[in-house]
Amino acid sequence: MLTAGLATWRNLREGADPGQAVMYRRLRLERGDVLAFFRVIYFFVESLAALSHVPAEP
């Protein structure tokens, strides 16, 4: 489960770099296998980048 503050989610939705959000700990893994998480971090970051291009309404 990923958690972040409202401002972080808004920034991601507006096109912020998801890799930086993870790197600066604004986006955190609260539940799950940390080792598996870091093994697939590239996929994760690219998935978030793709999701940031999906139109959404607040």
ZAZAFI-537255 format. One record per residue: residue in one letter; chain; x, y, z of N, C-alpha, C, O in turn. Coordinates in nm, 3 decimals, always signed. Layout:
N
pt type=a; mol=A; n.X=X; n.Y=Y; n.Z=Z; ca.X=X; ca.Y=Y; ca.Z=Z; c.X=X; c.Y=Y; c.Z=Z; o.X=X; o.Y=Y; o.Z=Z .
...
END
This chain:
58
pt type=m; mol=A; n.X=+0.085; n.Y=-0.116; n.Z=+0.000; ca.X=+0.000; ca.Y=+0.000; ca.Z=+0.000; c.X=+0.090; c.Y=+0.123; c.Z=+0.000; o.X=+0.182; o.Y=+0.134; o.Z=+0.082 .
pt type=l; mol=A; n.X=+0.064; n.Y=+0.211; n.Z=-0.090; ca.X=+0.139; ca.Y=+0.336; ca.Z=-0.099; c.X=+0.063; c.Y=+0.447; c.Z=-0.029; o.X=-0.059; o.Y=+0.458; o.Z=-0.040 .
pt type=t; mol=A; n.X=+0.137; n.Y=+0.530; n.Z=+0.043; ca.X=+0.075; ca.Y=+0.644; ca.Z=+0.109; c.X=+0.153; c.Y=+0.770; c.Z=+0.075; o.X=+0.274; o.Y=+0.767; o.Z=+0.051 .
pt type=a; mol=A; n.X=+0.081; n.Y=+0.880; n.Z=+0.074; ca.X=+0.141; ca.Y=+1.011; ca.Z=+0.050; c.X=+0.043; c.Y=+1.116; c.Z=+0.098; o.X=-0.076; o.Y=+1.090; o.Z=+0.114 .
pt type=g; mol=A; n.X=+0.095; n.Y=+1.233; n.Z=+0.119; ca.X=+0.010; ca.Y=+1.345; ca.Z=+0.157; c.X=-0.070; c.Y=+1.394; c.Z=+0.036; o.X=-0.036; o.Y=+1.364; o.Z=-0.078 .
pt type=l; mol=A; n.X=-0.173; n.Y=+1.468; n.Z=+0.063; ca.X=-0.259; ca.Y=+1.519; ca.Z=-0.043; c.X=-0.180; c.Y=+1.603; c.Z=-0.144; o.X=-0.202; o.Y=+1.593; o.Z=-0.264 .
pt type=a; mol=A; n.X=-0.088; n.Y=+1.685; n.Z=-0.094; ca.X=-0.008; ca.Y=+1.768; ca.Z=-0.183; c.X=+0.076; c.Y=+1.683; c.Z=-0.278; o.X=+0.093; o.Y=+1.718; o.Z=-0.395 .
pt type=t; mol=A; n.X=+0.129; n.Y=+1.572; n.Z=-0.228; ca.X=+0.210; ca.Y=+1.484; ca.Z=-0.313; c.X=+0.126; c.Y=+1.422; c.Z=-0.422; o.X=+0.167; o.Y=+1.417; o.Z=-0.537 .
pt type=w; mol=A; n.X=+0.006; n.Y=+1.372; n.Z=-0.386; ca.X=-0.082; ca.Y=+1.313; ca.Z=-0.488; c.X=-0.119; c.Y=+1.417; c.Z=-0.593; o.X=-0.122; o.Y=+1.387; o.Z=-0.712 .
pt type=r; mol=A; n.X=-0.148; n.Y=+1.539; n.Z=-0.549; ca.X=-0.181; ca.Y=+1.645; ca.Z=-0.645; c.X=-0.063; c.Y=+1.674; c.Z=-0.737; o.X=-0.080; o.Y=+1.688; o.Z=-0.858 .
pt type=n; mol=A; n.X=+0.056; n.Y=+1.682; n.Z=-0.678; ca.X=+0.175; ca.Y=+1.709; ca.Z=-0.760; c.X=+0.197; c.Y=+1.598; c.Z=-0.862; o.X=+0.231; o.Y=+1.626; o.Z=-0.977 .
pt type=l; mol=A; n.X=+0.177; n.Y=+1.473; n.Z=-0.821; ca.X=+0.193; ca.Y=+1.360; ca.Z=-0.914; c.X=+0.089; c.Y=+1.369; c.Z=-1.025; o.X=+0.120; o.Y=+1.344; o.Z=-1.142 .
pt type=r; mol=A; n.X=-0.032; n.Y=+1.403; n.Z=-0.989; ca.X=-0.138; ca.Y=+1.415; ca.Z=-1.089; c.X=-0.109; c.Y=+1.526; c.Z=-1.188; o.X=-0.149; o.Y=+1.519; o.Z=-1.304 .
pt type=e; mol=A; n.X=-0.039; n.Y=+1.630; n.Z=-1.142; ca.X=-0.007; ca.Y=+1.743; ca.Z=-1.227; c.X=+0.123; c.Y=+1.724; c.Z=-1.305; o.X=+0.168; o.Y=+1.815; o.Z=-1.374 .
pt type=g; mol=A; n.X=+0.184; n.Y=+1.605; n.Z=-1.292; ca.X=+0.302; ca.Y=+1.576; ca.Z=-1.373; c.X=+0.434; c.Y=+1.574; c.Z=-1.301; o.X=+0.538; o.Y=+1.566; o.Z=-1.366 .
pt type=a; mol=A; n.X=+0.434; n.Y=+1.581; n.Z=-1.168; ca.X=+0.560; ca.Y=+1.575; ca.Z=-1.093; c.X=+0.629; c.Y=+1.442; c.Z=-1.117; o.X=+0.564; o.Y=+1.343; o.Z=-1.151 .
pt type=d; mol=A; n.X=+0.759; n.Y=+1.439; n.Z=-1.100; ca.X=+0.840; ca.Y=+1.320; ca.Z=-1.121; c.X=+0.816; c.Y=+1.219; c.Z=-1.008; o.X=+0.852; o.Y=+1.247; o.Z=-0.894 .
pt type=p; mol=A; n.X=+0.756; n.Y=+1.103; n.Z=-1.038; ca.X=+0.729; ca.Y=+1.004; ca.Z=-0.933; c.X=+0.857; c.Y=+0.948; c.Z=-0.872; o.X=+0.859; o.Y=+0.910; o.Z=-0.755 .
pt type=g; mol=A; n.X=+0.965; n.Y=+0.941; n.Z=-0.950; ca.X=+1.093; ca.Y=+0.893; ca.Z=-0.896; c.X=+1.143; c.Y=+0.981; c.Z=-0.784; o.X=+1.194; o.Y=+0.933; o.Z=-0.684 .
pt type=q; mol=A; n.X=+1.128; n.Y=+1.112; n.Z=-0.802; ca.X=+1.169; ca.Y=+1.204; ca.Z=-0.696; c.X=+1.079; c.Y=+1.193; c.Z=-0.574; o.X=+1.126; o.Y=+1.205; o.Z=-0.461 .
pt type=a; mol=A; n.X=+0.951; n.Y=+1.169; n.Z=-0.595; ca.X=+0.859; ca.Y=+1.152; ca.Z=-0.482; c.X=+0.900; c.Y=+1.033; c.Z=-0.397; o.X=+0.894; o.Y=+1.039; o.Z=-0.274 .
pt type=v; mol=A; n.X=+0.943; n.Y=+0.925; n.Z=-0.461; ca.X=+0.990; ca.Y=+0.808; ca.Z=-0.388; c.X=+1.124; c.Y=+0.839; c.Z=-0.322; o.X=+1.144; o.Y=+0.809; o.Z=-0.204 .
pt type=m; mol=A; n.X=+1.215; n.Y=+0.899; n.Z=-0.397; ca.X=+1.350; ca.Y=+0.926; ca.Z=-0.348; c.X=+1.347; c.Y=+1.017; c.Z=-0.225; o.X=+1.424; o.Y=+0.996; o.Z=-0.131 .
pt type=y; mol=A; n.X=+1.261; n.Y=+1.117; n.Z=-0.226; ca.X=+1.254; ca.Y=+1.210; ca.Z=-0.114; c.X=+1.151; c.Y=+1.170; c.Z=-0.009; o.X=+1.117; o.Y=+1.249; o.Z=+0.079 .
pt type=r; mol=A; n.X=+1.103; n.Y=+1.048; n.Z=-0.018; ca.X=+1.013; ca.Y=+0.987; ca.Z=+0.081; c.X=+0.881; c.Y=+1.060; c.Z=+0.098; o.X=+0.822; o.Y=+1.060; o.Z=+0.206 .
pt type=r; mol=A; n.X=+0.835; n.Y=+1.122; n.Z=-0.009; ca.X=+0.701; ca.Y=+1.181; ca.Z=-0.006; c.X=+0.597; c.Y=+1.076; c.Z=-0.041; o.X=+0.479; o.Y=+1.091; o.Z=-0.011 .
pt type=l; mol=A; n.X=+0.642; n.Y=+0.969; n.Z=-0.105; ca.X=+0.556; ca.Y=+0.857; ca.Z=-0.140; c.X=+0.618; c.Y=+0.735; c.Z=-0.073; o.X=+0.734; o.Y=+0.701; o.Z=-0.099 .
pt type=r; mol=A; n.X=+0.542; n.Y=+0.669; n.Z=+0.015; ca.X=+0.598; ca.Y=+0.561; ca.Z=+0.097; c.X=+0.523; c.Y=+0.431; c.Z=+0.081; o.X=+0.402; o.Y=+0.428; o.Z=+0.057 .
pt type=l; mol=A; n.X=+0.598; n.Y=+0.324; n.Z=+0.096; ca.X=+0.540; ca.Y=+0.190; ca.Z=+0.098; c.X=+0.506; c.Y=+0.158; c.Z=+0.243; o.X=+0.597; o.Y=+0.140; o.Z=+0.325 .
pt type=e; mol=A; n.X=+0.378; n.Y=+0.150; n.Z=+0.276; ca.X=+0.335; ca.Y=+0.125; ca.Z=+0.413; c.X=+0.319; c.Y=-0.024; c.Z=+0.442; o.X=+0.349; o.Y=-0.071; o.Z=+0.551 .
pt type=r; mol=A; n.X=+0.271; n.Y=-0.097; n.Z=+0.343; ca.X=+0.252; ca.Y=-0.241; ca.Z=+0.360; c.X=+0.304; c.Y=-0.311; c.Z=+0.236; o.X=+0.286; o.Y=-0.263; o.Z=+0.124 .
pt type=g; mol=A; n.X=+0.369; n.Y=-0.423; n.Z=+0.256; ca.X=+0.420; ca.Y=-0.499; ca.Z=+0.144; c.X=+0.565; c.Y=-0.537; c.Z=+0.168; o.X=+0.626; o.Y=-0.497; o.Z=+0.267 .
pt type=d; mol=A; n.X=+0.618; n.Y=-0.615; n.Z=+0.078; ca.X=+0.755; ca.Y=-0.664; ca.Z=+0.086; c.X=+0.851; c.Y=-0.560; c.Z=+0.030; o.X=+0.851; o.Y=-0.533; o.Z=-0.090 .
pt type=v; mol=A; n.X=+0.931; n.Y=-0.501; n.Z=+0.117; ca.X=+1.020; ca.Y=-0.394; ca.Z=+0.076; c.X=+1.123; c.Y=-0.443; c.Z=-0.027; o.X=+1.152; o.Y=-0.372; o.Z=-0.123 .
pt type=l; mol=A; n.X=+1.176; n.Y=-0.562; n.Z=-0.008; ca.X=+1.273; ca.Y=-0.616; ca.Z=-0.103; c.X=+1.212; c.Y=-0.630; c.Z=-0.242; o.X=+1.272; o.Y=-0.590; o.Z=-0.342 .
pt type=a; mol=A; n.X=+1.093; n.Y=-0.687; n.Z=-0.248; ca.X=+1.025; ca.Y=-0.701; ca.Z=-0.376; c.X=+0.994; c.Y=-0.564; c.Z=-0.435; o.X=+1.002; o.Y=-0.544; o.Z=-0.556 .
pt type=f; mol=A; n.X=+0.959; n.Y=-0.470; n.Z=-0.350; ca.X=+0.930; ca.Y=-0.334; ca.Z=-0.394; c.X=+1.051; c.Y=-0.274; c.Z=-0.466; o.X=+1.037; o.Y=-0.219; o.Z=-0.575 .
pt type=f; mol=A; n.X=+1.168; n.Y=-0.286; n.Z=-0.406; ca.X=+1.287; ca.Y=-0.226; ca.Z=-0.466; c.X=+1.336; c.Y=-0.304; c.Z=-0.589; o.X=+1.406; o.Y=-0.247; o.Z=-0.673 .
pt type=r; mol=A; n.X=+1.301; n.Y=-0.431; n.Z=-0.599; ca.X=+1.337; ca.Y=-0.507; ca.Z=-0.718; c.X=+1.261; c.Y=-0.457; c.Z=-0.840; o.X=+1.311; o.Y=-0.465; o.Z=-0.952 .
pt type=v; mol=A; n.X=+1.143; n.Y=-0.407; n.Z=-0.818; ca.X=+1.060; ca.Y=-0.362; ca.Z=-0.930; c.X=+1.037; c.Y=-0.211; c.Z=-0.929; o.X=+0.938; o.Y=-0.163; o.Z=-0.983 .
pt type=i; mol=A; n.X=+1.129; n.Y=-0.137; n.Z=-0.868; ca.X=+1.111; ca.Y=+0.008; ca.Z=-0.855; c.X=+1.099; c.Y=+0.077; c.Z=-0.991; o.X=+1.021; o.Y=+0.171; o.Z=-1.006 .
pt type=y; mol=A; n.X=+1.174; n.Y=+0.031; n.Z=-1.089; ca.X=+1.167; ca.Y=+0.092; ca.Z=-1.221; c.X=+1.025; c.Y=+0.078; c.Z=-1.278; o.X=+0.969; o.Y=+0.175; o.Z=-1.329 .
pt type=f; mol=A; n.X=+0.969; n.Y=-0.041; n.Z=-1.269; ca.X=+0.833; ca.Y=-0.063; ca.Z=-1.315; c.X=+0.736; c.Y=+0.026; c.Z=-1.239; o.X=+0.645; o.Y=+0.085; o.Z=-1.298 .
pt type=f; mol=A; n.X=+0.755; n.Y=+0.036; n.Z=-1.110; ca.X=+0.670; ca.Y=+0.118; ca.Z=-1.025; c.X=+0.673; c.Y=+0.265; c.Z=-1.068; o.X=+0.568; o.Y=+0.328; o.Z=-1.084 .
pt type=v; mol=A; n.X=+0.793; n.Y=+0.318; n.Z=-1.086; ca.X=+0.807; ca.Y=+0.458; ca.Z=-1.123; c.X=+0.747; c.Y=+0.484; c.Z=-1.260; o.X=+0.679; o.Y=+0.585; o.Z=-1.281 .
pt type=e; mol=A; n.X=+0.771; n.Y=+0.392; n.Z=-1.353; ca.X=+0.715; ca.Y=+0.409; ca.Z=-1.487; c.X=+0.563; c.Y=+0.398; c.Z=-1.485; o.X=+0.494; o.Y=+0.467; o.Z=-1.560 .
pt type=s; mol=A; n.X=+0.509; n.Y=+0.311; n.Z=-1.398; ca.X=+0.363; ca.Y=+0.299; ca.Z=-1.386; c.X=+0.302; c.Y=+0.428; c.Z=-1.333; o.X=+0.199; o.Y=+0.473; o.Z=-1.382 .
pt type=l; mol=A; n.X=+0.366; n.Y=+0.487; n.Z=-1.232; ca.X=+0.315; ca.Y=+0.613; ca.Z=-1.179; c.X=+0.323; c.Y=+0.723; c.Z=-1.284; o.X=+0.233; o.Y=+0.807; o.Z=-1.294 .
pt type=a; mol=A; n.X=+0.430; n.Y=+0.723; n.Z=-1.362; ca.X=+0.442; ca.Y=+0.823; ca.Z=-1.467; c.X=+0.329; c.Y=+0.807; c.Z=-1.568; o.X=+0.272; o.Y=+0.906; o.Z=-1.614 .
pt type=a; mol=A; n.X=+0.296; n.Y=+0.683; n.Z=-1.602; ca.X=+0.187; ca.Y=+0.659; ca.Z=-1.696; c.X=+0.053; c.Y=+0.701; c.Z=-1.636; o.X=-0.031; o.Y=+0.758; o.Z=-1.705 .
pt type=l; mol=A; n.X=+0.033; n.Y=+0.673; n.Z=-1.508; ca.X=-0.092; ca.Y=+0.710; ca.Z=-1.442; c.X=-0.108; c.Y=+0.862; c.Z=-1.434; o.X=-0.221; o.Y=+0.912; o.Z=-1.432 .
pt type=s; mol=A; n.X=+0.002; n.Y=+0.933; n.Z=-1.430; ca.X=-0.009; ca.Y=+1.079; ca.Z=-1.421; c.X=-0.064; c.Y=+1.139; c.Z=-1.550; o.X=-0.103; o.Y=+1.256; o.Z=-1.552 .
pt type=h; mol=A; n.X=-0.068; n.Y=+1.061; n.Z=-1.657; ca.X=-0.123; ca.Y=+1.110; ca.Z=-1.784; c.X=-0.271; c.Y=+1.074; c.Z=-1.803; o.X=-0.331; o.Y=+1.111; o.Z=-1.904 .
pt type=v; mol=A; n.X=-0.329; n.Y=+1.002; n.Z=-1.707; ca.X=-0.470; ca.Y=+0.965; ca.Z=-1.714; c.X=-0.552; c.Y=+1.080; c.Z=-1.660; o.X=-0.530; o.Y=+1.124; o.Z=-1.547 .
pt type=p; mol=A; n.X=-0.648; n.Y=+1.132; n.Z=-1.737; ca.X=-0.731; ca.Y=+1.242; ca.Z=-1.688; c.X=-0.810; c.Y=+1.201; c.Z=-1.564; o.X=-0.868; o.Y=+1.092; o.Z=-1.558 .
pt type=a; mol=A; n.X=-0.812; n.Y=+1.288; n.Z=-1.467; ca.X=-0.887; ca.Y=+1.262; ca.Z=-1.344; c.X=-0.946; c.Y=+1.392; c.Z=-1.294; o.X=-0.891; o.Y=+1.500; o.Z=-1.317 .
pt type=e; mol=A; n.X=-1.056; n.Y=+1.380; n.Z=-1.226; ca.X=-1.120; ca.Y=+1.496; ca.Z=-1.166; c.X=-1.104; c.Y=+1.487; c.Z=-1.015; o.X=-1.116; o.Y=+1.378; o.Z=-0.960 .
pt type=p; mol=A; n.X=-1.079; n.Y=+1.598; n.Z=-0.948; ca.X=-1.064; ca.Y=+1.597; ca.Z=-0.801; c.X=-1.194; c.Y=+1.568; c.Z=-0.730; o.X=-1.198; o.Y=+1.563; o.Z=-0.607 .
END
